[in-house]
């Protein structure tokens, strides 16, 4: 289901297509020639490079500090971890919607806040003005990427055995030497994996740019991913040319996937040039910083004295305070969403913006059911998420069990294929998926979008459950075999109860992924006339009108978000271990 859309996309890139996506014969390389002659191509390519480098680079640097913070024990640590869960669990469409509201020109809360601080003297059109639009979405992209990156690095830190640090203390290593000679070398595999995973995540991050600046004229904030979608489905309506650009995008992802495969197999960081680059870079930096820190014996003595005598007194206050600031920062957009859900139209568009509602409109929470087709949107998303999750479990669990307990020809290739499909997002293959769905007459059909969503979530569930089954002692299964239980009964009666935590994690994660899915629903399940629209698509389509009723959109977003965040919190301890299985341990 993933290979076929990829092949279909390549074939479409060689076809002459009309505005409905129907092929009218072989076009050879005409679509590619037309693509490379586009005036906007250079700017879009430049945007893509800057988008990936800045968002990934800044996210890694900030996440390193946050992961170190969250790896320490302090009062309120659980609250900070939950605060980071919210942007990760919440649909990017809903998060981007609240950021769009906050960044409005005259009535945006960001402008109001900066003007109150005296940073700016007049409102700025953050996402409307071409001078600021791209840098605005880069900033939002960094904010929404940091939580995911932090948890991947946190998994790496927690995989380091405490005994290693105890040995370092016995050898007289201070905090800097401990970090330089123990933490950083042992964290390199996680850094390599984090860099690759975050690069894939950021490259495929479609909703942030689409929701905030997608309705703007021109392509001044587009990346190759959003521009491919515009070419195929919005501006030129040329699926052939859009497919050509999508092929280019997939080729980029294939390069990253190869790095990923090399990083997670064998001696990860030493088998890949990226790992060696990380090692050289971190060694260079640690040596330079080490020389600076050891420039004089007086400074070293003062530093040791501060760490041994002053820091133990400050630590109980400083760490919770820093954690509180971090939690407040990441929860701020959702606090704005909550407060805006109680505002009326006058408050929403007041100039300057109001922090709190002047008149608390509690009726928004009841009126939303009449103003928006919320019941239909929730029902559609629930049906699709539940059916897709069930299909994934029915297929992935037996596959994971078989691969974990049996050695067969092609097993390694199969598991590598699972990894490849895990990192290929639907948005990269959207043109091929659209063509495939048209071919089977599945546009706006429940079964089609369920199958597509299931196909793109099979990999993660297969991978995490394979690790769960492989970790069970063979003696347990051998005892069941002596009792005469066949493979199916052993899996259902013996193995599944043992791996229940992993199974629950896979179930919840898959449900949330499908619940929050956007680009496939936008493309192949988008028929408002007949009520065939999911919740993220329905919310996005109501943004950017002459006067958006944000208060109702935020009520709907909160109704959809709170249960998902609670579910995500319940699997928080298990999720990253599955996401980076075999990568950081």
C-alpha positions as a printed Julia matrix, in Angstrom:
585×3 Matrix{Float64}:
   0.0     0.0     0.0
   3.03    2.28    0.31
   5.07    0.93   -2.59
   2.19    1.18   -5.07
   1.53    4.92   -4.46
   5.27    5.56   -4.79
   5.37    3.77   -8.15
   2.14    5.49   -9.21
   3.67    8.84   -8.34
   6.72    8.16  -10.51
   4.46    7.07  -13.36
   2.26   10.17  -13.0
   5.34   12.38  -13.19
   5.84   11.02  -16.71
   2.24   11.58  -17.79
   0.32   14.46  -19.34
  -2.53   15.12  -16.88
  -5.52   17.46  -16.88
  -6.91   19.51  -13.98
  -8.81   16.53  -12.59
  -5.68   14.36  -12.49
  -6.72   12.16  -15.43
  -3.84   11.03  -17.66
  -3.83   11.86  -21.38
  -0.76   10.01  -22.5
   2.95    9.72  -21.95
   4.78   13.03  -21.54
   8.31   11.82  -20.99
  10.37   14.31  -19.0
   8.17   17.27  -19.91
   6.89   17.67  -16.34
  10.44   17.75  -15.01
  11.48   20.34  -17.6
   8.47   22.46  -16.69
   9.31   22.12  -13.0
  12.93   23.2   -13.41
  11.79   26.18  -15.5
   9.49   27.47  -12.72
  10.59   30.96  -11.56
   9.74   30.09   -7.94
  11.91   26.97   -7.83
  15.11   28.64   -6.6
  13.36   30.43   -3.74
  11.43   27.3    -2.71
  14.61   25.19   -2.69
  16.37   27.84   -0.63
  13.45   27.93    1.81
  13.56   24.14    2.16
  17.26   24.06    2.99
  16.97   26.91    5.5
  13.79   25.41    7.01
  15.4    22.02    7.64
  18.79   23.3     8.82
  17.43   25.96   11.17
  14.55   23.99   12.66
  16.61   20.82   13.12
  19.72   22.61   14.34
  18.02   24.86   16.88
  15.72   22.07   18.05
  18.67   19.73   18.71
  20.59   22.38   20.67
  17.61   23.4    22.81
  16.46   19.81   23.28
  19.89   18.81   24.57
  19.48   21.26   27.44
  15.87   20.3    28.1
  16.69   16.58   28.05
  19.43   17.19   30.63
  16.95   19.12   32.76
  14.25   16.45   32.55
  16.78   13.73   33.36
  17.34   15.29   36.79
  15.13   14.83   39.83
  13.36   18.0    40.99
   9.99   19.08   42.28
   7.53   19.49   39.4
   9.5    17.45   36.87
   6.43   15.39   35.96
   4.48   18.58   35.22
   7.23   19.81   32.9
   7.27   16.5    31.03
   3.5    16.66   30.65
   3.78   20.24   29.37
   6.12   19.01   26.63
   3.68   16.22   25.81
   0.92   18.69   24.87
   2.5    20.15   21.68
   3.58   16.65   20.62
   0.2    14.99   21.17
  -1.93   17.84   19.84
  -2.72   17.94   16.15
  -0.31   20.25   14.32
  -3.34   21.74   12.57
  -4.81   22.86   15.88
  -1.47   24.05   17.24
  -0.78   25.98   14.03
  -4.28   27.48   14.17
  -3.72   28.97   17.61
  -0.31   30.28   16.54
  -1.94   31.89   13.5
  -4.42   33.59   15.82
  -1.66   34.74   18.16
   0.34   36.17   15.24
  -2.49   38.2    13.72
  -1.53   41.78   12.81
  -3.28   44.42   14.91
  -5.2    42.07   17.19
  -2.62   39.34   17.75
  -1.57   38.55   21.3
   2.12   38.34   20.28
   2.09   41.93   18.98
   0.27   43.09   22.1
   2.8    41.37   24.37
   5.83   42.74   22.5
   4.36   46.25   22.43
   3.66   46.12   26.18
   7.3    45.16   26.73
   8.44   48.0    24.46
  10.16   45.63   22.03
   8.16   46.93   19.05
   6.29   50.22   18.6
   3.71   49.12   16.02
   2.01   45.81   15.11
   3.8    43.52   12.66
   2.06   41.31   10.1
   4.02   38.24   11.11
   2.62   35.8     8.58
   1.02   38.26    6.13
   4.12   40.31    5.35
   6.5    38.49    2.92
   9.46   39.91    4.86
   8.5    38.03    8.01
   6.24   35.14    6.91
   8.9    32.51    6.29
  10.88   33.33    9.44
   7.65   33.22   11.41
   6.85   29.67   10.35
  10.48   28.71   11.05
  10.05   29.98   14.61
   6.79   28.08   15.07
   8.39   25.01   13.51
  11.18   25.1    16.07
   8.75   25.41   18.97
   6.61   22.44   17.87
   9.67   20.28   17.06
  11.51   20.71   20.37
   9.23   18.38   22.42
   9.68   15.41   20.06
  13.44   16.02   19.88
  13.7    16.33   23.65
  12.03   12.99   24.25
  14.27   11.19   21.76
  17.38   12.59   23.48
  15.88   11.92   26.9
  15.56    8.25   25.92
  19.27    8.28   25.12
  20.18    9.83   28.48
  18.03    7.35   30.4
  19.76    4.47   28.61
  23.08    5.43   30.22
  23.7     3.21   33.24
  23.94    5.09   36.59
  26.96    2.97   37.54
  28.96    4.78   34.85
  28.43    8.1    36.61
  29.24    6.56   39.98
  32.56    5.38   38.59
  33.24    8.87   37.27
  32.63   10.38   40.69
  35.03    7.92   42.29
  37.66    9.05   39.77
  37.08   12.66   40.84
  35.3    13.82   37.66
  33.43   17.11   38.06
  30.21   17.98   36.21
  31.95   19.24   33.06
  34.33   16.29   32.78
  31.42   13.94   33.46
  29.47   15.48   30.6
  32.48   15.63   28.29
  33.92   12.17   28.85
  30.85   10.14   29.88
  27.55   11.69   28.84
  28.48   13.09   25.45
  30.24    9.96   24.08
  27.46    7.66   25.3
  24.8    10.02   23.95
  26.26   10.11   20.44
  24.12    7.21   19.12
  20.98    9.0    20.34
  22.22   12.26   18.79
  22.67   10.55   15.44
  19.22    8.98   15.6
  17.64   12.2    16.85
  19.22   14.21   14.04
  17.98   11.8    11.37
  14.49   11.35   12.85
  14.03   15.08   13.41
  15.24   15.84    9.89
  12.57   13.5     8.51
   9.98   14.92   10.89
  10.77   18.53    9.94
  11.04   17.87    6.2
   7.56   16.27    6.31
   6.08   18.98    8.55
   3.31   20.15    6.24
   0.56   21.59    8.52
   2.65   24.33   10.17
   3.42   26.1     6.89
   0.08   25.25    5.28
  -2.19   26.48    8.07
  -0.26   29.66    8.87
   0.76   30.86    5.4
  -0.91   28.47    2.95
  -3.62   30.97    2.0
  -1.1    33.74    1.28
  -0.51   34.58   -2.39
   2.82   33.62   -3.9
   5.38   31.09   -2.7
   7.59   33.17   -0.42
   7.15   30.81    2.55
   6.76   27.47    0.72
   9.06   24.48    0.96
   9.22   21.81   -1.74
   6.58   19.81    0.14
   3.92   22.54    0.37
   4.74   23.79   -3.12
   4.26   20.3    -4.58
   0.81   20.21   -3.02
  -0.04   23.64   -4.44
   1.13   22.63   -7.91
  -0.93   19.43   -7.87
  -4.09   20.52   -6.04
  -4.29   24.3    -5.62
  -2.54   26.6    -8.1
  -1.56   24.94  -11.37
  -3.76   21.85  -10.79
  -1.06   19.88  -12.57
  -0.64   16.52  -10.87
   2.08   15.55  -13.35
   4.33   18.43  -12.37
   3.37   18.02   -8.71
   4.35   14.35   -8.95
   7.7    15.33  -10.46
   8.47   17.54   -7.47
   7.21   14.81   -5.11
   9.65   12.36   -6.7
  12.41   14.83   -5.89
  11.17   15.03   -2.29
  11.11   11.24   -1.94
  14.67   10.99   -3.28
  15.77   13.35   -0.5
  13.97   11.19    2.05
  15.55    8.03    0.67
  19.0     9.49    1.33
  17.99   10.25    4.92
  16.43    6.8     5.3
  19.69    5.15    4.19
  21.49    7.11    6.9
  18.83    6.0     9.36
  19.25    2.33    8.44
  23.02    2.56    8.78
  22.66    4.32   12.13
  20.34    1.75   13.74
  22.21   -1.37   12.64
  25.4    -2.7    14.21
  27.85   -0.21   15.7
  25.6     2.67   14.79
  27.53    5.85   15.22
  30.79    4.38   13.91
  29.3     2.75   10.81
  27.84    5.94    9.38
  29.67    9.05    8.25
  27.07   11.1    10.13
  28.07    9.37   13.36
  31.75   10.02   12.68
  30.94   13.65   11.91
  29.06   13.97   15.19
  31.96   12.38   17.04
  34.51   14.72   15.48
  32.31   17.76   16.07
  31.56   16.99   19.7
  35.19   16.12   20.38
  36.31   19.42   18.83
  33.8    21.43   20.84
  34.48   19.64   24.1
  38.25   20.14   23.67
  37.81   23.84   22.96
  35.42   24.36   25.85
  37.63   22.22   28.05
  40.63   24.47   27.31
  38.58   27.55   28.03
  37.33   26.15   31.32
  40.81   25.07   32.37
  42.44   28.35   31.34
  43.39   29.03   34.91
  43.5    27.06   38.16
  41.69   29.84   40.0
  38.63   29.65   37.75
  38.54   25.85   38.07
  38.75   26.09   41.84
  35.97   28.68   41.96
  33.84   26.51   39.68
  34.36   23.43   41.86
  33.57   25.41   44.97
  30.36   26.76   43.46
  29.3    23.28   42.4
  30.07   21.64   45.74
  28.9    24.3    48.18
  26.62   26.82   46.48
  24.79   24.68   43.92
  23.32   22.16   46.41
  21.6    25.09   48.15
  20.35   26.67   44.91
  19.36   23.45   43.16
  16.01   22.89   44.95
  14.94   26.39   43.87
  16.62   26.87   40.48
  15.57   23.61   38.82
  11.85   23.89   39.68
  11.91   27.56   38.63
  13.51   26.74   35.26
  11.04   23.88   34.85
   8.15   26.24   35.56
   9.36   28.68   32.9
   9.72   25.85   30.36
   6.26   24.49   31.14
   4.69   27.95   30.94
   6.31   28.62   27.56
   5.07   25.42   25.93
   1.61   25.64   27.5
   1.14   29.34   26.64
  -0.46   28.78   23.19
  -2.97   26.36   24.69
  -3.73   28.8    27.5
  -4.43   31.39   24.8
  -6.64   28.85   23.05
  -8.54   28.16   26.28
  -9.07   31.85   27.09
 -10.05   32.69   23.5
 -12.72   29.99   23.64
 -14.55   32.24   26.14
 -14.26   35.47   24.12
 -16.87   37.08   21.91
 -16.19   38.57   18.48
 -15.35   42.0    19.9
 -12.71   40.55   22.24
 -11.25   38.31   19.56
 -10.59   41.21   17.2
  -9.94   43.95   19.75
  -7.05   46.29   18.92
  -4.86   46.06   20.9
  -5.5    42.44   21.79
  -6.97   41.54   25.17
  -5.25   39.01   27.39
  -8.4    37.97   29.25
 -12.02   37.96   28.07
 -13.8    41.15   29.07
 -17.05   39.2    29.01
 -16.8    35.48   29.61
 -18.93   33.82   26.94
 -19.65   30.43   28.49
 -22.28   29.87   25.83
 -19.54   29.33   23.22
 -19.18   25.79   24.53
 -22.83   25.04   23.85
 -23.29   27.14   20.7
 -20.36   25.45   18.96
 -22.53   22.41   18.25
 -24.89   24.59   16.22
 -22.31   26.89   14.6
 -19.96   24.12   13.43
 -20.8    20.62   12.15
 -18.83   19.39   15.15
 -20.82   16.2    15.68
 -20.17   15.13   12.09
 -16.48   16.03   12.26
 -15.96   14.14   15.52
 -17.91   11.13   14.25
 -15.89   10.92   11.05
 -12.56   11.19   12.85
 -13.64    8.61   15.44
 -14.77    6.09   12.81
 -11.61    6.47   10.75
  -9.25    6.38   13.75
 -10.95    3.37   15.36
 -11.19    1.35   12.13
  -7.59    2.16   11.11
  -6.26    1.22   14.55
  -8.13   -2.08   14.54
  -6.83   -2.92   11.07
  -3.26   -2.07   12.08
  -3.38   -4.3    15.16
  -4.92   -7.23   13.27
  -2.1    -7.14   10.69
   0.91   -5.85   12.63
   0.71   -7.95   15.81
   0.87  -11.37   14.07
   3.61  -10.05   11.74
   5.64   -8.8    14.7
   5.16  -12.07   16.59
   6.26  -14.17   13.61
   9.36  -12.09   12.86
  10.37  -12.03   16.53
  10.12  -15.8    17.0
  11.26  -17.12   13.62
  14.39  -16.87   11.5
  13.64  -16.97    7.79
  15.17  -15.85    4.5
  14.57  -12.14    3.98
  13.85  -11.4     7.65
  16.45   -8.62    7.88
  15.25   -7.12    4.6
  11.67   -7.2     5.89
  12.59   -5.41    9.12
  14.58   -2.82    7.18
  11.55   -2.29    4.94
   9.49   -1.75    8.08
  11.96    0.94    9.16
  11.8     2.59    5.74
   8.01    2.78    5.75
   8.14    4.08    9.32
   9.93    7.24    8.19
   8.1     7.81    4.89
   5.22   10.14    5.7
   2.0    10.2     3.62
   2.58   13.83    2.66
   5.67   12.85    0.64
   3.6    10.4    -1.42
   0.35   12.32   -1.49
   0.2    12.68   -5.29
   0.72    8.93   -5.76
  -1.82    8.15   -3.04
  -4.35   10.43   -4.71
  -3.82    8.75   -8.08
  -4.11    5.31   -6.5
  -7.32    6.21   -4.67
  -8.82    7.6    -7.89
  -7.88    4.38   -9.68
  -9.82    2.24   -7.16
 -12.71    4.75   -6.99
 -12.04    5.43   -3.31
 -12.22    9.25   -3.14
 -14.35   10.35   -0.16
 -14.89    6.72    0.85
 -14.34    5.59    4.42
 -12.69    2.32    3.43
 -10.08    4.05    1.29
  -8.85    6.48    3.93
  -8.91    3.73    6.58
  -6.66    1.54    4.41
  -4.27    4.42    3.66
  -3.98    5.43    7.32
  -3.48    1.82    8.38
  -0.74    1.33    5.79
   1.28    4.26    7.12
   0.97    3.15   10.76
   1.75   -0.54   10.3
   5.48    0.05   10.48
   5.61    1.61   13.94
   3.32   -1.0    15.5
   5.21   -3.88   13.85
   8.53   -2.48   15.05
   7.5    -1.8    18.64
   5.67   -5.13   19.01
   8.58   -7.02   17.45
  10.78   -5.65   20.21
   8.2    -6.56   22.83
   7.84  -10.17   21.65
  11.6   -10.61   21.22
  12.13   -9.59   24.84
  10.02  -12.45   26.24
  11.89  -15.45   27.63
  11.69  -18.38   25.22
  11.07  -20.71   28.17
   7.58  -19.24   28.59
   6.63  -20.11   25.04
   8.3   -23.5    25.19
   6.17  -24.36   28.23
   3.06  -23.39   26.26
   4.19  -25.59   23.35
   4.52  -28.55   25.73
   0.9   -27.95   26.73
  -0.06  -28.42   23.08
  -0.85  -24.78   22.21
  -0.39  -23.86   18.56
   1.17  -20.59   17.33
  -2.07  -18.6    17.26
  -3.2   -19.73   20.7
   0.29  -19.11   22.11
   0.24  -15.57   20.77
  -3.29  -14.81   22.02
  -3.26  -16.59   25.39
   0.39  -16.42   26.47
   2.27  -13.68   24.64
  -0.26  -10.85   24.38
  -0.95  -10.67   28.14
   2.81  -10.42   28.76
   3.29   -7.59   26.25
   0.13   -5.74   27.25
   1.92   -2.42   28.04
   3.52   -2.37   24.59
   0.22   -3.32   22.97
  -1.6    -0.49   24.74
   1.15    1.92   23.68
   0.84    0.8    20.05
  -2.96    1.07   20.16
  -3.04    4.54   21.7
  -0.24    5.91   19.52
  -1.88    4.63   16.31
  -5.27    6.02   17.29
  -3.77    9.45   18.02
  -1.75    9.48   14.8
  -4.83    8.77   12.7
  -7.01   11.13   14.77
  -4.57   13.97   14.08
  -3.85   13.06   10.42
  -4.35   15.96    8.02
  -2.9    15.88    4.53
  -4.43   12.59    3.32
  -7.84   13.57    4.66
  -7.49   16.96    2.99
  -6.8    15.24   -0.33
  -8.93   12.08   -0.54
 -11.64   12.53    2.12
 -12.86   16.09    1.73
 -16.52   16.39    0.75
 -18.32   18.9     3.02
 -21.54   18.59    0.98
 -21.99   14.99    2.11
 -20.36   15.41    5.53
 -17.17   13.57    4.58
 -14.64   15.75    6.45
 -12.42   14.93    9.43
 -11.97   17.24   12.39
  -8.47   18.63   11.53
  -9.55   19.37    7.95
 -12.82   20.91    9.08
 -11.0    23.25   11.48
  -8.38   24.24    8.9
 -10.98   25.04    6.23
 -12.66   27.54    8.54
  -9.39   29.44    9.13
  -8.53   32.4     6.94
 -12.03   33.53    6.09
 -12.91   37.23    6.25
 -13.66   36.88    9.95
 -12.76   33.52   11.43
 -14.83   32.45   14.42
 -11.77   31.43   16.36
 -13.69   31.03   19.59
 -15.67   28.13   18.14
 -12.64   26.6    16.45
 -10.8    26.67   19.77
 -13.7    25.07   21.61
 -13.71   22.29   19.0
  -9.92   21.98   19.23
  -9.99   21.67   23.01
 -12.76   19.07   22.87
 -10.63   17.05   20.46
  -7.3    17.7    22.18
  -7.83   17.08   25.89
  -8.69   13.34   25.61
  -5.8    12.81   23.2
  -3.3    14.52   25.52
  -4.51   12.43   28.45
  -4.07    9.26   26.4
  -0.6    10.37   25.31
   0.42   11.03   28.9
  -0.59    7.47   29.86
   1.88    5.99   27.36
   4.6     8.61   27.79
   7.04    6.29   29.54
   6.8     3.61   26.85
   6.45    5.67   23.67
   9.98    6.9    23.0
  11.44    3.52   23.85
   9.38    2.08   21.01
  10.02    4.98   18.66
  13.78    4.6    19.04
  13.79    0.84   19.64
  17.21   -0.59   19.0
  18.61    2.87   18.36
  19.67    4.31   21.69
  20.25    1.22   23.78
